[in-house]
Amino acid sequence: MKLHLLLLVTLLSLICGTLHAQIQGTWHSNFQVAGKSLLMDLQIEGIGRDGSISVSIPDQPKLKPQTMEDYALFSDSLWFSWKMIGLNYAAKLQGDSLVGTMAQSGLTWKAVFYKEVQNVRAVQGKIQDPKAPFPYSEQEINIATSKKMKLSGTFILPEFEKTSAFPLVILVSGSGAQDRDCEILGHRPFWVLADHLGRNGIASYRYDDRGVGKSNGKFESATQVDFATDLVAIIRYFKKEYPQALIYVYGHSEGGMTALRAAVQSKDIAGIIEAAAVGTNGKEVLIAQQYLIPKSSGYSEDESQWNQRLYSKGAEIALSTTAKDFQKKYGSWLDQVWDSIPSVLLNGASKADLLVQMNAFFNNEWARQFLAFESKTYLAQLNLPFLVINGSKDVQVPALSNQEGFKIGMTPASLMKSTFYVLNGANHLFQQCKECNLSEYASLEQTLDPVLMQLVTSWILEQQQAHR
């Protein structure tokens, strides 16, 4: 019996050692999302908390390899969260490949890593991507927001005299690290919108978020207050360079929150376009979307309610605890409800895995500022015209409740000057949708509903007439 036991222990040791060796090393992937080909490399060393996972993007050499702070690493599987861009990946070792699923902004796709170097594949642009000739000038402009920070963006300027009162729209992106085109799943909505504005005589500036593209700084440690500070600096720059220009802010999703935070700090904003933006508060929107997103994706009523409950509890604890207490309190609550959580929501994740993910999502300053954000706090201080647009099929920022939130929160003066519009059949990105869930963003060819672009253009030109 001792001999058999010794043999078994030896065999297990050999198997574990082999698995360890298999998962360690450099892995390469070329996955496709909505027709866009992306390269990614993983460098894996060690096992467990003594190990490490480093991620690099070969076709973005300026981006240094990023060591993951939130991760789980085993002999035959791994999970990590790249907080800077809101990307999660979970995979298992299958033969000579790492096979798993990536998730970002509610979207998921399959990603397989190999030991062999992968090559990028040629892809086609989207049908609405702008095409030359362009009836306007384009200029790269870098704007210093502090002694160590600069934001880089593209300034589109139709034929205007520098001293004229021309309209200028600053485009502000939503949650997650976004480049100046707000590129997502092969779509570049800010480029499409800026081109449309430029062809209609409206100037625009769209910029890379801090730590993204050509902008410096660190995105992962930035807060909502930081994003508003960046926007105020941009407004100040253009007001100095073009004193007579009428500056409008187009804020998409969380960008609409940034616009409100900046508007109470600046007197140089002529109007705000709130596009699929929060009119109630951050906590309410988060809790609503965590029911609507799974429900639209085919989950049952009970499963969708449980998903909502997981996030509702996280929001409650995040707003009532300090950073050091969150994980302990959320973990204690998980202990009480763990056996009741539908297995389909966990997708094989352990209690420790879920706790790590929730801690990464909620236990930071950005999340607490987002959850505590109340639109009415800022609206009550403003006397500006607003264009509030929502998609009727939006499962991330529900249209009716947030439109009503803006109306209730506005001052009478703002309300009298503002326009409200629900774009029928449109999702959160203002695409005409069919299934209207997050995974469909990738398969839709339309980048922006033309009605959205025409609404924005017409409203800005109407504001210009009112200023004359």
N, C-alpha and C positions, 0 to 999 in steps of 0.2 A: 504493500500500500504506500509506503514512504517513497519507493522508487517511482511508482505511478504519479504520485503527487508532485515529486520533484520534476518529473518529465513534463507534466502539465504546466507547472509554473515556468519552466524554461521555455516551453513553446509560446506561452502567453507573452513572456518577456520579449521573445524574438519578434512576435507579431506586432506588439506595441512599438518596438524599436523601428520596425520597417515602416509602420504607418507614420510615425513621427518624421522619418526621413522623407517620406513621400509628400507630406504636406508642407514641409519646409522648402525654402528656395524662392526663386522668382517665377511668377506666373504672368501670362499675357492673355489679354482678351480683346476682341473686336466685336462689340455688340452693336446692334442697330435699334434705334428708337425712331419711329415715324420716318423712316427713310434716311436718317442721319447716322453715319458710321462714326463710332467713337472708340478710340484706343485707351486701354487702361492696363497698368501693371501693378501687381501686388508683390511685395517682398515680405516673406513670412519667416520668422526666426523663433525657435523655441516653442514651448507649449504652455498654456495657461497664462497666469498673470506674470510669469517670468519671461514670456514670449513677447513678440511685437508684430504688428501689421503696419506696413508702410504702403501708401498708395501714390502712384505717379501717373501723369498723363503725358505720354510720349510726344504727342503732337502739340503740346503746350510747354516747350522747354523752359520758359520763364517761370513756370510754377514749380517750385521746389517740391521734392517728395514730402508727403504729409504723413506723419506718424499718427495713427488712430489712438485717441484717448479712451474712447468707449468701444470695447470689443470683448469677444469671448473666443478663445482659441483652444481647440481640442485636437486630438491626434487624427480625427477623420472629418472634422467640420469646423466652421468658423462663422462668426457674425461680427460686423462692425458698423458704426455710425459715423459718417463723415459730417460732423456738425456744420462745418463752414458752408456746405452746399445742401444740407438737409438730405443726404443720400444714405440709405441703409442697404446692406448686402448680407445675405445668409446663404451659405453653400455647404454641400457635402462632397467628400472625396469619392469619386466614382471612377475606378480604374485609374487612368492617367490624366483625368480631368477634374476640375473643381466645378461642379454644376450647381447653380443657385438662382436666386431671384433678387433683383435690385428694385428698390422703391424710392421714389422722390416725388414730393408734392402730391401724394395720393395715387401716383401712377406706378405700375409694376411692369417689369419685363425680365425675360430670361437672359442670364449672362453666364457664359462658360469660359473658364480660364484654362490655358494650356501652358506647358513648359516651353513650347516652341513660340518664337516671336511671330506676332500677327501683323498683317499689313492692312492699312486703311483701304476701304473700298470707295469708289466714286459713287456719289449720290446726286440726284437731281434736286433742284430747288423747288419750292412750293409755287403754285400757280399765281399767287398774288405778289410774289417777290418783285420789287420795283425793277423796271427796265429802262435803260437809256433810250433816247436822250432826256436829260433832266433840265427842266426850265428854271433852275435855281443854282446857287453856288453852295458848296459844302466846305466846311472848315473844321479842322481838328482844334479844339480849344481845351486847354488844361486850366483848371481853376483851383487855386490854393484855398483850402478850408481851414488850415492851421499851419504852423511852422513846419510840421512834418507830413502833412497830408495834402494830396492833390487828387482831384477827380478829372478824368479824361472823358471827353464826349464829342459828339458831332453836332455842329451848328449848321442848320439849313437856313439860308437867307435868300428869299426872292429879291427882285429888283426894288430896293428901297433906299431912300436917302437916310443917312445915319441919324439925322435930326428929326425924322418924321415919326408920327405916333403909330407905328405899325404893330400888329399883334404878334406876340412871341409866346409860344407854348412850351413849358418845361415838362417833360414826360418823366414821371416817377413810378418806378416798378414796385411790384408787390413782394410778398414774402420769399425768402431765399436769395442766394447770391445770384444777381442777374447782370448780364452785360447790357450795353446800351440799346441793343435791339430787343431786349427782353426775350431772348431766344429760349424757346421751350419746344421740345419734341419736333424739331425741324422747322417750326414756325418762328417768324421774327415780326411780331405784331407792332412793335414800336417803329421799326423801319417802314413797314407798310403804312402806318398811320402818318408818320412824319413825311413820307413821300406824297401822300394824298394832301396833307396840309400845304406843303410847298407848292404843289401844282395849283392850289387855290389861293396863292398869295399870302400864306401864313407861315411865319418863321417858327423854328422849333429848335430845342436843344435836348438831346437824349444822351445819357451818360452811363458809364460803367459804375456799378456799386463799388464802394471802397473794398480793396482787396481783390477785385475782379478785373479782367482784361488789362487795360493800361492804367487803371487807377491803383494807387498804393494804399497802404493801411491794412488792417486786419478785419475781415468781415465777421469771423466767428465770434469775436468779442464785442461787436458793435450792438448797440441798443436802439430802440425806437427814438430816443432822444438824440442819439448820434446821427441817425438818418435825417432827422429834422434840422439839425445843425448844418449838415451838408447842404440841404436844400436852401436854407437861408443864405448860406455863402454864395450859392449859385445865383439866387435872385439879386443879391447885393452886387455881384460882378456885372450882371447884364444891365442893371439899373445905372451903374456907373458908366458903362461903355455906351449904352443907348438910353439916355435919360428920358426921352419922349416915348419909348416903347411901352405898350400896354402888356403887362406880363400876366399870363394865365398859367395855372398849374393843372395838369392832367394826372390824376393819381389813380392807378389801377389797384384794386384790392387793398392790401396794406399800404400801398402808396397813397391812398386816399386819407389814411390816418396820418401819414407823414405830412400831407398837405395841410391838414387842420392844425397840427402841432406847429408848423412853420408859419401859418397865416396869423396866429396870435402874436408872433414875434416880428412880423414885417408889415409895413404899411404900403408896400410896393406891389401887392397882388391885386389885379383888376377883377379876377374871377376864378372860380375853381370848378373843374369837371371831376365829379366823384363817380368813377367807373367801377361797378361791381364792388363798391366800397362799404365800409362798416358805418351804418347810421345809428346803431344801438350801442353795443359795447363789445369789447373783445371776448369776454367770457361767454356771453350769450351766443355770439357767432360761432365760436369754437364748439360749444356744446351742440348747437343745431347741426353743424356740418358733420359731426361724428355720428349722427343718426342718418342723415340724408345720404352721405357718401356710400356707406355699406348697403343701405336700402336700395339705392339706384343700381348697385352692382349685383343685385340678386340675393342678398342675404335675407333671412327671415325677419319677421317683426321682432321676435325675441332676441335674435343675434344682433340686430341693429341697435336695439335698446341697451343691450349689454355693452356694446362698443361705446355707446354714448355715456353709459354709466362709468366706464373705466376712465374716460377723459374728464367727465364732470367731477369725479372725485379727485383726480389729479389737479384740476384747476382750483378746487376748493382748498386743498392742502397747500398748494403753491402760494396762494394768496394769504394764508394764515400762518405760515412757518418761515423760518430762516433757512438758508441753504443747507446748514448742517443737519436740520431735522427732517427734511422732506423724505428722504429715502426710508428712514426708520418708520415714519407715520404711514407712508403709502404701503410699505411692506407689511406693516401690522394689519392694515385694511385688507390687503390681498390674502393674508392668512385666513381671514374670516370668510371670504367669498370665493376662494380659489375653486372649490369643488363645484360651484354653480356656474362658472364661466363656460360658455359653449366652446367645445374643443376646436370648432372651425375658426374661431377668432384667434386662438393661440397658435394654430398652424405648427404644432410641435414645439413651441417655445416653452421653456421651463419658467417657473416662478422667478428665478434669478434673472433669466433673459428679459422677461417683461419688465421687471423692476429696473434693470439697466436702461432699457429703452425709455421708460416713462421718466426716469431721472434725467436722462439726456434731453428730453423734450421740455420738461417743465422747470427743472431746477437751475434756472439761469435768469439773469436780469432782463434779457429781451422778453422772455416768456411772461415774466411778472408784469412788465410794462404793457405788453399786449393785452393780457387778461384784465388789467385794471383800467384800461383805456375806456373812457366814456365820451362819445362824440358830443353829447350835449354840453359838456364842460367847455369845449372849444367853440361850438356853434353859438353859444350864448354871448360870446365876446366879439362876434363878427357881424359886419354889415356889408356883405358881399353878394353878388349874384352867383348862384350855383346852377350847374347842369348835373342832375343826378340820374344816372343811367344804370339799369340793372337788366340782366337776362332773366326771362321768366323761368328758364330751366336750370338756373344756377343752383348747384348743390353745395357750394362752398360758402357763398354769402347769399342767403335767401332774399329774393327780390322784395316782396311786399313788406315784411317786417322792417327791413332796413330803409326802404323808402319812407315808411311811416316814421321811423326813428329820426330821419333828417327833418321831416316836416314838423315834428313835435319839438325838436331841439333848436330849430332856427329862431332867430329873432324875427319879429313881424316885418321889419324892414328887409331882411334877407329873403324871407318867404315870399314877399310880394314880387321880388325881382328874379325868382328862381324858377327853373323848369324841371319837371320830373317825367321820366319816360321809362317804361318797361318794354324791352325789346322782345317781342314774342318769339318763342322757339330757340332763344339763344342761351348758351351755357356761360360759365364763368369767364371764359376767354372771348366771349362774344362771337362764337361760331354758331351757325345754325346746326343743331345737333339732331340725332336720331334716337340713339339709346340714352343720351344725355347723362352718362356717367363719366368718371375721370379717365378710364382706360380708352374711351373713344376719342379723347383729344388727339391721340396719336394717329388715328386712321382717317380723320377728317382732312380733306384737302384745303378747305377754306381757312384762311388765317384770321380774317376779320369780316364780319357782316358789313357790306357796303352801307347799309342803313346807319350803322354805328358811326362810320366815318363821316357820312353826310350830316348826321345830327350834330356832331362835334363842330364840323366846319361851319354849318349854318349858324349855330349858336354863337360862335366866336365872332363871326362877321356881323351878327345882330348887335352884339355888345359894342363892337367898334362903331356902329352907326349911332348907338346911344351916347357914346362919348363925344361925338362931333357937335 
